[in-house]
Amino acid sequence: MTRSGEVAGRWFERAPGPWAAALAAILLASAGSTAAAQERPAVSSDQPVVVLEADTLVKDDATQTITAEGNVEARYQGRTLRTKRLIYNLVDNTIRAQGGVEIIDPDGTVRYADEVEVDERLDTGVATGFGARIAGGGTAAAAAAVRPSPGRNELQRVVYTACPICKVEGGKTEGPTWTLRARSAVQDQNSKMISYRDVVLQFGGVPVIYLPYFAHPDPSSGPRSGLLPPDIGSNRRLGAFYQQPYHWAISPFQDLTVAPRVHGNVNPILGLEYRKRFYSGDLRLEGTVSYDQDFDGDGNKFGEESVRGHLFGNGLFKIDDFWSWGFGVERAADDLYLRRYDLNGEGRARGPFIGDNLRLISQLYTTGQSENTFGSLSVVSIQGLRAVDDSAVLPLIAPLGELEHVVRDPFFDGQLKLQASTASLYRQDAGIDSARVSVGGEWRLDRMVGPGMVVAPFAQTRADVYRIGNAPTAKDEAFTRSVGLAGVEVRWPFMRPGRNFDVILEPIGMAAIGYGDNDVRIVNEDSLAFELDDTNLFRPNAAPNYDLWESGARGSLGVRATARGHDNKSASVMVGRRWRDDAEPRFNRLTNLDDETSDWVGAVDADLGQSLQANVRFRVADKDLSLVRMDASVRASLWRISTEARYFQVDEALRPGDPNREIRGGVGIRLTDKWSFSYNLQRDLDSDINLGQNIHLMYRDDCTFLDFGYVRSETTDRVLGPNEGFQVRVGLTSLGVFGGGD
């Protein structure tokens, strides 16, 4: 053996590669006075080098090896190797690391081993007692590993998990919640995929599922093509079903998911979802297609076979800094198609107009907005899903336009809002067509007067042009209408500070007089279901849109009392009513404007933090103080228990044929830090049936989600009766979510 300084001199003469140059530099630096007199090896500035650090470096001339011991660390092109002992063979340029070997890749992946033999570039090699911590949270371990080429690890007797290993809680050491154990596996760092042969999924060390082959992206991977976790379940209508999605990552900017689903009682359906991101916006389309007969709530078929399906989609794209355009599509082959196959997605925002589970909305629109201006132009089509819906009644709205510009008036410094609007509705066959163009303006000025009184004068004016066609009792005609109003709103809040809370009492009054009336030739299209309540009691024109107008003199009085704690807790009560100089026959009982005096309206709110939140909105009859409408909700939380409930009641005269008393609520219990239980119920109190209920037992930790659920509905819609089903979902970090159902 020779001293390190002597090694440096002879190493420089040999200099077989980047390892040699780096070792020479390090050895020269560590050689003390002996090495100081020798010339430092020259290394090309553009030549990749390995940097080696260790407590001691020794060369053995007999075996042609260099041994580094003690805190050994080698770095090469972003890759780092750490070990207790490293032996470099000068003949075949191989490196053997022994004891606590750790290799860190540039992407953050960390591999461990008891012993590793690799080439000089740390690209290929063999390891025993292998382990890898993958960037993104995955961990793999194997009895042995072979790295035959850069970026590819072949593992034997392998274990993989995305859970923390040997996590210490309360002095205890616990293993991972779940593991994949396989006879062999391949980790491809180039494709970011891990594939297994003869793999078993274990929970808590107990085998649950065996698969001859399984593959998944590693946690550091971006979007990948491949099979997604299946959807498995069973219910009364479809029977047992299995859906197997396949995800095709077409490019970094678009993908397609194909999801065939087979059922025990009915024919299969094919689901598709396409997404694409453009430089100016995003596009998403999803739908299903099937070829089958109609079937009832028990899966019994009837009628002729035909192609059926549905399509949901939306897109939003930027034109410039002011304008953008978009579309939304919601269409189903028939009224019951979505419910038959337990498909959802209706009621999502796909544009300015949002449908629900009773009506689907398709729309094409453009919008523009700046600090003081807003404009929109839309075309809207509606598909009704109720038995009573008639396509001849539901219109095509083409177009629906709004333009609004807000400025400060130069005389009083009030707010002036200039508005323009248009709407055209077309119906099939003998349905009534209508068109409207409106222009107008609103003005308001808020001023403080005297000791805290807020006085706000206001005024509105508008001109409408209507054209009505296909009316059953009149010929097609065009006509105009002019409406307007002026008035004042007064608020005078009084405040009493307290040690723990402040009390605020605020009387509010509004008085206005308007001109113009409700022409009997105007078809009410846009104000069919509004109601005067606590939220719009002081609105000068209670009718929210254009077709109806509140004429004559009117006034509103109310008072709001608020207790506001210094700890941000609060409670408030508001009550008030409205008066009119004359009854308006165009306003029905639902609007609360059908008489000279409205019913009493009010609200009670309480916010005591997470422990209790409550809200009650009510309407009480003017004549006998009977309850006309109430909507009450409460949320509470105590220790491990949280609950919420809502009670809804409305006078049958306001909503004939619809449920008049309904309650919905739920309770959640945290059984442990990881296990929880929930129960939710929606019940029609008039018919004594449960519109929906579900029970869930859930487990969640930092790598696992389990959900065992039961769902039941007692509703009947034509041939579809009550339904129930069981649901099991398993979510594993980096593997996805397994299971499903209704």
Secondary structure, 3 states (H helix, E strand, C coil): CECHHHHHHHHHHHCCCHHHHHHHHHHHHHCHHHHHCCCCCCCCCCCCCEEEECCEEEEECCCCEEEEEEEEEEEECCEEEEEEEEEEECCCCEEEEEEEEEEECCCCCEEEEEEEEEECCCCCEEEEEEEEEECCCEEEEEEEEEEEECCEEEEEEEEEECCCCCEEECCEEECCCEEEEEEEEEEECCCCEEEEEEEEEEECCEEEEEEEEEEEECCCCCCCCEECCCEEEEECCCEEEEECCEEEEEECCEEEEEEEEEECCCCCEEEEEEEEECCCEEEEEEEEEEEEEEECCCCCEEEEEEEEEEEEEEEEEECCCCEEEEEEEEEECCCCHHHHCCCCCCCCCCCCCCCCCCEEEEEEEEEEECCCEEEEEEEEEEEECCCCCCCCCCCEEEEEEEEEEEEECCCCCCEEEEEEEEEEEECCCCCCEEEEEEEEEEEECCEEECCCEEEEEEEEEEEEEEEEECCCCCCCEEEEEEEEEEEEEEECCEEECCCCEEEEEEEEEEEEEEECCCCCCCCCCCCCCCCCCCCCCCCCCCCCCCCCCCCEEEEEEEEEEEEEECCCCEEEEEEEEEEECCCCCCCCHHHCCCCCECCEEEEEEEECHHHEEEEEEEEECCCCCCEEEEEEEEEEEECCEEEEEEEEEECCCCCCCCCCEEEEEEEEEECCCCEEEEEEEEEECCCCEEEEEEEEEEEECCCEEEEEEEEEECCCECCECCEEEEEEEEEECCCEEEEECC
